[in-house]
Amino acid sequence: MSETPDSNKKEYYFELGIKELDAGNIEKAIEAFQQAIMFDPTDTRSYCNLGIAYELLRDYDKAREAYEKAIALNPTNAVVLNNLAALTHYSGNPKAAAFLFESAIASDPLYIEPYLNIARMFMELNLFPVAESYIRKILEIEPGSAEALNLLGVITNVTHRPHEAVGHFQNALRSDANQPSFFSNLGTALKSIGDLRRAIMALEKAEELNPNSLSTMNNLGALYRETGNLDKAEHFLTRAIAYYPENPFPHLNLAEVFLAKGDYNRALPHLKKYIALVPLDMDTLFKTCGIARMADRLEEVVMEMKSFVREADPADPRKDVVRGWLKAAKIKKDDPAQ
């Protein structure tokens, strides 16, 4: 490597760090940023990007240290404040994160990333009205922000304003029609207003853009079941289970498809799998035992029946029914003549 003039060495190593970061060579990027800092210990950019590199390596302590050094050099750097805020939120301190996000916003009121990040944080905390206020500020700054419109759609749908949500998702897609999550969210909102035909169309577009999305496959399966197309429902839910076998909901929905087809034998293993993943869903646990009885396979759900008797509310009248099934299953299991 040829030497560069001393006055340019910092810039050389900084640019090398950016190049290595973009190429995914994180450790080489760290070395380059450290070299840049050695030549100029007051370079905020190098500390900021060093923090990003450490985050990508999941070395969050060193990432925080780099961001804090950058802020010590420039307390009003909105990018660094936003990055440190996001890391602080990830570390489980939303109160401190909110202060840092607000500091980033105060430092640069036109920089939309901290608005988006603080809104997402409040959405995770189910503080939807607070999150909505930040999203609407973004749309004052950048009316066509696709991500802000999408988040506003999510908020309005969750807070029982599905017609408004549909409009926001449609506007998000006008700004960026290549985001499968936008189509998926639109499908969810259209289902909420009862427009199942267009909901399926939106979800099919989401599936076209991202064929392996769990939520899209599961939602399409549930919608096709609801609209009576059981074969298509089975297709999407079977695919969802193939990709995500430990997620309970495709198992439950596929069981419902088989029940609609009158195929209790194929429904039972999926109900059992759902119960294994969500053991305290008493309604489905009871249903599983009932389907086993209808399929004449009670002996296969002895454990599930015992679980129901043990976990259900003492006043639940279904406990006596399950005790009867349990007794019948044990008799059948113990008596070869049965």
C-alpha positions, 0 to 999 in steps of 0.5 A: 500500500503506497503512503499518502501525504500526512495531511490526507491520511485521515481522509484516506483511511476514512474513505477506505473504512466506508468502502470496506463497510459497504462491501461487508468487510466489517473488521477491515472497516473497523481497522480503517476507522481506527487508523483515521482516528489515530491521524485525527482524534477529533474526527466525529465521522470516523467515530460515528462509522466505527460505532456503526461497524461495531453494531454490525458485529453486535459489539454494542459496548464498543459501539456505544463507546464510539458514539459517545466519543463522537457526541463528546466532540459534537453534542449536536450531531443529529445522526450520532444522537439518533444512532445512540438513541436506537442502540439505547432503545435496543438495550432496553432503556426507552426513557433514555432513548426517547431523550436522545431521539428528541435531542436528535430532532432538536439538533436537526428538525428536518432529519426524519430518521429520529422521528421514524425511530421514536415512532416505532419505539412508541408503537412497540410500547403500544403508545399509538397516539404518541407515535402518530404525532411523530409520524404526522410531523414527518409528513409535514416535512416530507408528505410523500414519505412512503415509510411514514405513510405505511406506519401511519396506516399501521397505527390507524388500522390498529386503532380501529380506523381501517378505512383511513388505514387503507388510504394511507397504505395506498398512498405509501404504495404510490410512493413506493410500489415495490415494498411487499410489507405495504401490500401485506398491510393493505391486505390486512386493512382491506380485510378489516373493512370486509373487502376480502376480494381486494384483500386477497389481491393485495396479499397476492402482490405481497406474496409475488414480491416476497414469496417466503413471508410468513405473515403473507402466506398465513394471511392468504391461507386464512382468507382463502379459507374464509372465502371458501377456496380450501385448496388454495388455503391448504397450499399457502398454509402448507408452504408457511409450515414448511418454512416456519414449522415452529410458528403456531398459527399456520398449524391452527389455520390449516387445521381449520381448513381440514375441519372445513373439508371434514378431514378430522384425521389430517386436522388432528396433528396440526391441532396437536402441534398448535397446542404444543406451541400454545399450551394454554389456549384452552378453547383450542385444547378442548377442540383438539380433544373433541376432534380426536374423539370424532376421529376415534383417536382419543388415545393419541391426546391423553396428554392434552386431555390431562393438560386441559383438566389440570389447567382449565378454570375449576368452574369450566363445565367442559372439564367433566366432558374431558374427564369422560373422554379421558376415561374412555381413552384409557379404557380403549388403550388398556382393553385390546378388545376395544 
